Amino acid sequence: MSRVLDSLALSMEEYAQNPEARYGAKDEIDRALREVLSYRLYVDLRAGWRVTAPNLEQAGLLKVDYAHLDELCANEEEWAGRHEVLASAKPAVRAEVARAVLDHLRRELAVKVDQLDPVNHDILYNRSNQNLIAPWAIDEAERYQLEKSRVVFLRPRARNDAQN
């Protein structure tokens, strides 16, 4: 997120209601911008929701990776007792499969982050509304339509699948 903020290279006049703010007030304004940008980045990563404009990832402007995934996939002890296909796979194959699954979950917003937690939506809206100007602030119309994290439920394997 910090790279996105750095890339935008915004002056306070472009996003702050009070561009003259200093000290703690400036920190609060910057915090509001970071939180709104984080929210918008998560929503932007949702795949396939726009017909005419790709998201940042699809346009090649943002790359998402997973910390320590290659190390995890290379650690044979972690895969002992797991599904035999993954347990016997090469680490690079495990990493490819894991990335595909994690990318799918992320694109469906099945991620646990504060920005997508409805409990935090009022805080996000209020902080945005008190500190930011359009187009950065979350407006009243968007307030009640903020995206929420999705939940994933794993389906238990059928008994005959478990025996095979």
SVG drawing of the C-alpha trace seen along z (x, -y; Angstrom):
<svg xmlns="http://www.w3.org/2000/svg" viewBox="-26 -26 38 73">
<polyline fill="none" stroke="black" stroke-width="0.4" points="0.0,0.0 2.8,-2.4 4.2,-2.0 0.8,-2.9 0.7,-6.0 4.2,-6.9 3.4,-6.4 0.4,-8.8 2.7,-11.5 -0.2,-13.6 0.2,-16.9 -2.1,-17.6 -4.1,-20.1 -5.2,-17.2 -6.7,-15.1 -7.0,-17.0 -9.9,-19.1 -7.3,-21.1 -4.1,-21.1 -2.5,-23.4 -2.7,-20.7 0.4,-19.9 1.5,-17.4 -1.2,-15.1 -3.9,-16.6 -1.7,-15.9 -1.1,-12.3 -4.8,-11.8 -5.4,-13.1 -2.7,-10.8 -4.1,-7.9 -7.5,-8.5 -6.0,-8.5 -4.0,-5.3 -7.1,-3.5 -9.3,-4.6 -6.6,-3.7 -6.2,-0.3 -10.0,0.3 -10.0,-0.8 -7.1,1.4 -8.8,4.5 -11.9,3.7 -10.0,3.1 -8.3,6.5 -11.7,8.2 -11.5,9.9 -13.9,9.4 -16.2,6.8 -15.5,4.1 -16.2,4.7 -14.2,1.9 -11.4,1.2 -9.1,3.8 -8.0,3.6 -4.4,2.6 -3.3,6.2 -4.8,7.1 -3.2,4.0 0.2,5.0 0.5,2.0 0.3,4.1 1.8,7.4 0.6,9.4 2.7,12.0 2.6,14.0 5.3,13.7 7.2,16.9 5.0,19.0 8.0,20.5 9.7,21.4 6.5,23.1 6.1,25.1 9.7,26.2 9.4,27.5 8.7,31.2 7.6,31.5 4.7,29.2 3.4,31.4 3.8,34.8 0.3,36.3 -1.4,33.9 -3.1,35.0 -0.8,37.4 -0.7,35.3 0.6,32.2 2.8,34.2 4.6,35.8 4.7,32.7 7.8,30.6 8.0,27.4 7.6,25.3 4.3,27.1 3.0,26.7 3.8,23.0 2.0,22.7 -1.1,24.4 -1.0,22.4 -0.7,19.1 -3.6,20.1 -5.8,20.8 -4.7,17.7 -5.2,15.5 -8.7,16.9 -9.7,16.3 -8.2,12.8 -10.0,11.9 -13.3,13.1 -12.4,10.9 -12.2,13.9 -9.6,12.1 -9.6,11.1 -8.6,7.4 -9.9,4.4 -10.9,2.5 -13.4,5.1 -14.8,5.7 -18.2,4.2 -17.4,3.4 -14.8,0.9 -16.9,-0.6 -18.3,-3.4 -14.9,-4.3 -13.5,-4.3 -16.4,-6.5 -16.1,-8.9 -12.4,-9.3 -12.6,-9.8 -15.5,-12.2 -13.8,-14.3 -10.4,-14.5 -10.5,-14.0 -12.0,-15.7 -13.4,-14.1 -12.5,-11.9 -10.6,-10.4 -13.3,-10.6 -16.0,-7.9 -19.2,-9.7 -22.7,-9.2 -23.9,-7.1 -21.0,-4.7 -21.1,-4.5 -23.8,-1.8 -22.4,0.2 -18.9,0.8 -17.6,4.2 -17.3,6.9 -15.0,9.9 -16.4,13.1 -16.3,16.4 -15.1,19.6 -16.5,22.9 -14.7,26.1 -17.0,29.0 -16.1,32.2 -14.9,35.0 -17.5,37.7 -16.8,41.0 -16.0,42.9 -13.6,40.0 -11.8,40.4 -11.2,44.1 -9.8,43.6"/>
</svg>
